[in-house]
Amino acid sequence: MQTLIICAAGVGGATVLGAILGYLFRSGARRHSEAICSFAAGVMLAAAVSSLIAPAFDDADGFSCFLGIVGMFSGAAFLYLTERLLPTDNGGKGLRSAILFAIAMAIHNLPEGIAAGIGFGTGDTHGGLLVAIGIAIHNVPEGMITVFPMVSSGVKPAKAIILTLAGGVAEVLGTFVGYAAGGVAAPLLPFVLAFAGGTMLYVISSEMIPECSLAGPRRSAFLLIFGYCAMMVAAFMTS
């Protein structure tokens, strides 16, 4: 249990560290907002595909594949309905986008924490520890990337960092949920992972890419690809 608590604090704390670094470098984010947004979209796309969508379909039988597809559409539909319910006259589009982005990141972090917690809950302490270390390492740049689009869209830095912290809290909660559920949660993990991946794809395609394209679609495309490749290299180095 002590190792589990340390790992939960580590994966959540890594997001907090990244958010603080993003806050400290916020002035640069304003000057290069479109470029950072394009790079961030690539990073988030890689995270969605490699750590959520692909694992949801790994070794999947027909039913698991069906669960994954339903999960992706459910995640996108959930954020669509959330967006429709958000107020339009209080805080402007920038705040709406920031809230939507923060919700997607929190949902994205929850199954990551569950994946680490399941390892501990099923007795695979070594596997759970490796998953937690990998998540913590990639959460630092992820926390930074989460803050940048919010600041660029006009959200106050202090509010952006608070919204980012929600992602770290969700990951800590997910770790304990995964530990408590143990083997019971494993059959539902494809749906949970795909649901989170669907929310991220929705935000990337509906919010981030249109905003990034304001600086020029071709430049944004190359920066997005660069962000995707950077995230994949980081994932390979921590695997």
PyMOL commands that set and color helices and strands:
alter all, ss='L'
color gray80, all
select helices_A, chain A and resi 2-24+26-31+33-57+62-85+92-121+125-152+157-184+186-215+217-238
alter helices_A, ss='H'
color red, helices_A
deselect
rebuild
show_as cartoon
